[in-house]
């Protein structure tokens, strides 16, 4: 639930008006769309690289998915707001795990580790997440039947 509160604040959603089941479904919905938007963001950044090494679309998606948390960590680091040890401290994850992910040694971190890192990314790149939420609201939610 920790990741939901900032997302809901960005989207101006009053989470206290939802039942537990509705919050769970909302979290799944937002997580799914946020994950896809982040993947598309990095796919665009690495488009030229994938073209250079002649990777087809499916292979590029697999490469992105297996390195997504590493890319998120590196994006956090690129802002200069955090170091690896700062990310570890903020997320309450041992620094060795953060280092292994950022170095590409651990390409399959647990969901709880990934969520904590995404939350830090959300803090650092709040404008990016606000754009994602606005797009979700404008494109996806308006097509939901009422």
N, C-alpha and C positions, 0 to 999 in steps of 0.2 A: 504494500500500500504506500510505502514511502515515496515511490516514483510517481504515483498517481496524484498526490497533492500538488506538486509544482505544475504538472501538466494541466490539471484541472484549473489551477489559478490562471495559467496562461490562456486557457480557452474560456475563462470566466464561467466555469461549470460549478454549480453549488453541489458538491459531492455529498453533503450531509442530508440532502433530500432524496438520496437513492437508498434502496435496500441493499443488503449484502450481496445478493445474487446480481442485482443490477450493476453494482460496483465492479464485481468480478467480470461481467460481460463487457462493461465499459473499458476495463483495464485490458482485456484481450483485444478489443477493437482498436484501442489507441496503440497498444504495443505492436500489433500486426502492421498497422499503417505507418507507424514511426520507423519500425525496422525496415520496411520497404523503401521509405523515403531516404533513410540513411544509406542503404545499399545503393540506391540510384545516385545519391550525392557522390559517393566514392567511385561508382562506376564511371561517372562523367569525368572525375579527376584522373582516372587511370585509363581512359579510353585510348589515348595515344600509345601508352605502354602496351596495352593489349593488342593494338594494331601492329606495333613493332615486332612483338614476339609471335604474331599470327595465331592468336587464341580465338577460337570460335566463341559464340555467345554463351553457350552452356558451360564451357570450361571457364570462361571469365566469371560467370556467376558463382561457380564452385570455388574458384580462387578467392573471390570477394567474401563469400560466406565463411570460408575457413579462416579468413584473416580479419573479419569485420571488427572484432573487439580490439585487435592490435591496431588497426587503422584509427579507431576511436581514441585509443590511448595516445597514439602519435599526434592526432589532431588536438587533443587536450594539451599535450606538451608544446605544440607549435604556437599556442597562444602566449606562452611564457608565464601563465598564471600558476602552473603547477610543475613540480618535478615528479619523477617516479616515486620518490619517498613521500611527497605531498599527496599524490593520488592514493598511495597505500594508507597513509594516515587518515585521509578524508573518508575513504571507503571501508576502513577497518579490515583491510585485506593484507596479509603478510607481503612485505616488499618483494620477497623472492617470487611470489606468484605474479605480481604486477610486472616484474622484470622478465619473467619467462614468457608472459603473454606478449609484451612489447618487443621482445627479441625474436618472436616467432617459434619459440620452443614449445609453448603450450598453445595449440591452435584450437582447443576445444574446452574453454573454461566453462565452469558450471553456470547455470542460469542465474543463480543468486550473485555470483561474481560479475557476470555480464550486466545485470540490472544495476548494480552499484556503480559500475564504471559508466554506464549510460546516464545515470543520475548526475554524476560529476560532469559529464559532457553536456548534459542539459543545462546545468548551471553556467558553464563556461560559454556555451553557444545558445543562450536563451532566445536570441533573435531567430536563429535557424529553426528552433523547435516551435516558436510562435508561427513562423511561416508554414511549417508542416501542419500544425493544428488548424490554421486558417484554411489551408487547402483541403484538409479532411472535412471541415465544417462546410465549406463551399461546394466541394465536388461530391463527397461521399454521403454526407448526412442528408443533403437536400433530396437525394434519390430514395431515401427510406420512406416507405408508406407511413402515413400518420394514423 
